[in-house]
């Protein structure tokens, strides 16, 4: 147990306010340290998580974030699932274009968040919400 977080199981954080986005950042940092990510990789995954949590709040009106430690047999990492029931992303190709942002987050956009992590999977459809899963592995 680190900082009140049971690292042996996935931890879910509801995102419904700016304070919840801060809680997501803190949770991701705690789990990234436990997964033995370097300081640089901790910063990258916390930054990506902050952008995606803010997007969940701003564009979908909120959702949930599930954070867990993963192990592929060679190394540990952190996997984070962002899920919402918002309007979905109408033009995913445009949203994933480098430099595209509507100005609500850190300015990274989805493409910036994708560059900061090792694995990035997004599932969305208009009216169906969005699910984004990111993974960052220890080096």
N, C-alpha and C positions, 0 to 999 in steps of 0.2 A: 504494500500500500504506500503510494507516494502522493503527497498533497491531498489526501482524502479520496484518491481515485484508485479503484481496484483495477490494476493493470492486467489481471488475468481474464478479463471479459471485455467485450465491447462496451463503450460508454456513450450514451445518447444525450445530446444537448438540444433542447428546443430553441429555435431562433425566432424570436418575436419582437425583439427590441435591440437597440444599440448595445445595451449592457450584455445581451446574450452573445453578440458578436465578440465582445471582449472575453466572455467566458469560453467561447470556442477557441480563441487564440490561446488562452491559458491552458485549456485542456490539451490542445494539440502540442504545445510546448512540453508539457509534462510527459505525454506519451512519447514524443520524439526523443526526449532525453532517455527515457526508459528503454527505447528501442536502440539506443547507442548510436544515434545519428550524430554526425559531426556538428559543430556549431554553425558552420555555413549551411549544411543541409537542414538543420533545425530552422534556421531563418528562412530558407526557401519554402519549406512546407508550411510554416506558420503564415508567411506572406500569402501563399496561394490559398490557404484555408480562410484567411481573413477576407480576401477578395471574393471567394465563392460564398462564404457565409453572408457577406454584405449583399451580394447579388440575390441570394435567397430571400433576404429581408426586403430589399428595395423592389425587385421585379416580381416576386411571387407573394409578397405579403407575409413571408415567414415559412418555416418548415422545420426539418430536423437534420441534425448532423450526428453521425455515428462514427466514433473513432476507435480503432483497435490496433493492436500489435499483430503483425503477421510474420510468418517464418517460411521461407521457401526451401529449407534444408541446408542452405549455404549461408544465409544471412537474415537478419531481422529487418523489419521495416514498419512503417505506419500506413494504414489504409484508412481513408476517410470517405464516407458516403454522405453526400448532400442530397436531400430529397424534399420536394415540395409538390403541392397540388395547384400551383399557379397556372398561368395561361400557357406555359410552354414557350419554346423559342420558335418563332415562325420561320426565320431564315437562319438555320444553323450554320450554313456555309459562311454567310456574312458575319455572324457572331464570332466565328472562329478565325476570321481574317486578322492578321497582324495589325495592331494599331486601332482596331475597331473598338469603340466603347461609347456608351451613351452618357458617360460622365458621372454615373452614380457611385462608382467604387474608387479604388486606388488608381484607376487609370490603366490597369494592367489588361483588363478585359479577360475573356476566356482564354485567348491565345497566350497571353502573358502568364496566366496561372498554369496553363498546360506546359509551358517551357520550364517551369520551376520544379516539376515533378518527373518521376520516371515513368509512370503509367497514368493515363488520363482516358476515362471512358465516359461518354455522355449519351444519355437516352432522353429524348424529348419529342414532343409532338404538340401542335397547337391544341389547347384545351385539355391536355393530358398531363401537365406538370413536367418536371425535369428531375432526373437522377444523374448526378455526376459522382463518379468514383475516382479518387486519386490515390496513388501509392508512391511513397518515397522509400527507397531501400538504403540501408547503411552501406558505407563504402568499405 
